[in-house]
Amino acid sequence: MKNYNVMDYITDKYKNVRAGKYIGIFGNPIAHTLSPVIHDNLSRLLGLDEKYLPFHIESNLQDAVNDAYDRGILGLNITVPHKQEVMNYLMCIDEAAQAIGAVNTLVRCGGGFKGYNTDMPGLAKAISSEGISLENKNIIMLGAGGAARAVAYMCLKYGAQKVYIVNRTIENAEKIAEEISASFHAEGKIIAVPAEDYKSIPRDKYIFIQCTSVGLHEGDGLPVVTDESFYDMAEFGIDLIYNPARTPFLELLERKGIRTANGLKMLLYQGIMAYELWNNISVSDGIADRIYRSLSAALYGPDNNIILVGYMGSGKTTVGTYIAREFGYDFLDTDEYIVRKEGMSINDIFATKGEPYFRKLETDILKELGERKHTVISTGGGLPVKTENAELLRALGTVYYLRADAKTIYERVKDDNGRPLLKVEDPKKKIEEMLKERAGAYDTAADVVIDTAGKSVEQIGRRIIWLS
């Protein structure tokens, strides 16, 4: 008798979640994982009926893995503390994951799951996205903890010339150096260096990879080596930490004029690569960029503006006003902006100058707003339908689609005489038709979709604020 039932867990914890297929993550703790931001947005943008769920697994990992397979779970991510133990319960393991000694992705195969490690190629992709190649480069790794083995493997896999692992406990660095070098039959390419002997590393230019947890907490200093002159050898530095966005290591390099990156893109690409394995697809760079924006907004807050799109009556103005007040942002309604600029109501603009003229005004306004910062922008219902407008919106900031059904919208707008497009005999039918026509455009324009049915303005606003 199994002690763990994945479907019971879904029914109990996610009773309102329905999907064609389930994917998810096993970990402990797991409450604050950002993985759903990656995978649910991928499913939405790619049109796949999949839902990503976090599973809090404290024990009985074998039962959980077996039951997930038996119940048809499409695929799983594995995070701490289960990345090593899970290897005991798989049908087979990818060669790279076996060499690294950790699995973070499970993919269905005949009779069970196959284990992969997407952390390593995810980090490589993150580095290459910054225009940096590892081929024939010299690397300095700081730290020899759990992540370091995957990083060392990646360095040799992608053609590094020489890798120095600098660590306070030299035995840990030596073990990684010996085992990863043996995997590539490349003895001598990875060199363990005691932290106190850092000056033994030849003076040259290196890619620095920060693999320790130093920087996670306020008051942390530099990792492994505290001599600031040591870091003059960096031509590029990446920290596996992504929260906070700037660690003392990254701040020091930036003060020295050295290019840097944190670990957020590694998180992004390891997740995308897992999704590709589960679905046997390839995710475009364009979609990856959109997911990165959502991920960055969820973790660090909006980089500039919050933009609300959706059909009339979806709550854009009321929710936008609430968010602006909570964030201390400006608020701008594009319809109101047009009315002020033209000196006439939208009804009058439609009546005297026509809808095409109004749509051109919308595009012109978005171009005018290009330099705007820290503003919540509520858009007219038809604005995102135009492809050019959708592109301009995404350039302005993070786009949230407030989704509501036709019945809810009708109840909200049925007595509003200021809606020219609803001046028809059967406005409810008109709403249904227009929603059907526009839903795809709203979805395409959006970075994040928020279902508003049955939620208060505060609930919707708080959800966006949390994501932002």
Rosetta blueprint (number, residue, H / E / L):
1 M L
2 K L
3 N L
4 Y L
5 N L
6 V H
7 M H
8 D H
9 Y H
10 I H
11 T H
12 D H
13 K H
14 Y L
15 K L
16 N L
17 V L
18 R L
19 A L
20 G L
21 K E
22 Y E
23 I E
24 G E
25 I E
26 F E
27 G E
28 N L
29 P L
30 I L
31 A L
32 H L
33 T L
34 L L
35 S H
36 P H
37 V H
38 I H
39 H H
40 D H
41 N H
42 L H
43 S H
44 R H
45 L H
46 L H
47 G L
48 L L
49 D L
50 E E
51 K E
52 Y E
53 L E
54 P E
55 F E
56 H E
57 I L
58 E L
59 S L
60 N L
61 L H
62 Q H
63 D H
64 A H
65 V H
66 N H
67 D H
68 A H
69 Y H
70 D H
71 R L
72 G L
73 I L
74 L L
75 G E
76 L E
77 N E
78 I E
79 T L
80 V L
81 P L
82 H L
83 K L
84 Q L
85 E H
86 V H
87 M H
88 N H
89 Y H
90 L L
91 M L
92 C E
93 I E
94 D L
95 E H
96 A H
97 A H
98 Q H
99 A H
100 I H
101 G L
102 A L
103 V L
104 N L
105 T E
106 L E
107 V E
108 R E
109 C E
110 G L
111 G L
112 G E
113 F E
114 K E
115 G E
116 Y E
117 N L
118 T L
119 D H
120 M H
121 P H
122 G H
123 L H
124 A H
125 K H
126 A H
127 I H
128 S H
129 S L
130 E L
131 G L
132 I L
133 S L
134 L L
135 E L
136 N L
137 K L
138 N E
139 I E
140 I E
141 M E
142 L E
143 G L
144 A L
145 G L
146 G L
147 A L
148 A H
149 R H
150 A H
151 V H
152 A H
153 Y H
154 M H
155 C H
156 L H
157 K H
158 Y L
159 G L
160 A L
161 Q L
162 K E
163 V E
164 Y E
165 I E
166 V E
167 N E
168 R L
169 T L
170 I H
171 E H
172 N H
173 A H
174 E H
175 K H
176 I H
177 A H
178 E H
179 E H
180 I H
181 S H
182 A H
183 S H
184 F L
185 H L
186 A L
187 E L
188 G L
189 K L
190 I E
191 I E
192 A E
193 V E
194 P E
195 A H
196 E H
197 D H
198 Y H
199 K H
200 S H
201 I L
202 P L
203 R L
204 D L
205 K L
206 Y E
207 I E
208 F E
209 I E
210 Q E
211 C L
212 T L
213 S L
214 V L
215 G L
216 L L
217 H L
218 E L
219 G L
220 D L
221 G L
222 L L
223 P L
224 V L
225 V L
226 T L
227 D L
228 E H
229 S H
230 F H
231 Y H
232 D H
233 M H
234 A E
235 E E
236 F E
237 G E
238 I E
239 D E
240 L L
241 I L
242 Y L
243 N L
244 P L
245 A L
246 R L
247 T L
248 P H
249 F H
250 L H
251 E H
252 L H
253 L H
254 E H
255 R H
256 K L
257 G L
258 I L
259 R E
260 T E
261 A E
262 N L
263 G L
264 L H
265 K H
266 M H
267 L H
268 L H
269 Y H
270 Q H
271 G H
272 I H
273 M H
274 A H
275 Y H
276 E H
277 L H
278 W H
279 N H
280 N L
281 I L
282 S L
283 V L
284 S L
285 D H
286 G H
287 I H
288 A H
289 D H
290 R H
291 I H
292 Y H
293 R H
294 S H
295 L H
296 S H
297 A H
298 A H
299 L H
300 Y H
301 G L
302 P L
303 D L
304 N L
305 N E
306 I E
307 I E
308 L E
309 V E
310 G L
311 Y L
312 M L
313 G L
314 S L
315 G L
316 K H
317 T H
318 T H
319 V H
320 G H
321 T H
322 Y H
323 I H
324 A H
325 R H
326 E H
327 F H
328 G L
329 Y L
330 D E
331 F E
332 L E
333 D E
334 T H
335 D H
336 E H
337 Y H
338 I H
339 V H
340 R H
341 K H
342 E H
343 G L
344 M L
345 S L
346 I H
347 N H
348 D H
349 I H
350 F H
351 A H
352 T H
353 K H
354 G L
355 E H
356 P H
357 Y H
358 F H
359 R H
360 K H
361 L H
362 E H
363 T H
364 D H
365 I H
366 L H
367 K H
368 E H
369 L H
370 G H
371 E H
372 R L
373 K L
374 H L
375 T E
376 V E
377 I E
378 S E
379 T L
380 G L
381 G L
382 G L
383 L H
384 P H
385 V H
386 K L
387 T H
388 E H
389 N H
390 A H
391 E H
392 L H
393 L H
394 R H
395 A H
396 L H
397 G E
398 T E
399 V E
400 Y E
401 Y E
402 L E
403 R E
404 A L
405 D L
406 A H
407 K H
408 T H
409 I H
410 Y H
411 E H
412 R H
413 V H
414 K L
415 D L
416 D L
417 N L
418 G L
419 R L
420 P H
421 L H
422 L H
423 K L
424 V L
425 E L
426 D L
427 P H
428 K H
429 K H
430 K H
431 I H
432 E H
433 E H
434 M H
435 L H
436 K H
437 E H
438 R H
439 A H
440 G H
441 A H
442 Y H
443 D H
444 T H
445 A H
446 A L
447 D L
448 V E
449 V E
450 I E
451 D E
452 T L
453 A L
454 G L
455 K L
456 S L
457 V H
458 E H
459 Q H
460 I H
461 G H
462 R H
463 R H
464 I H
465 I H
466 W H
467 L H
468 S L
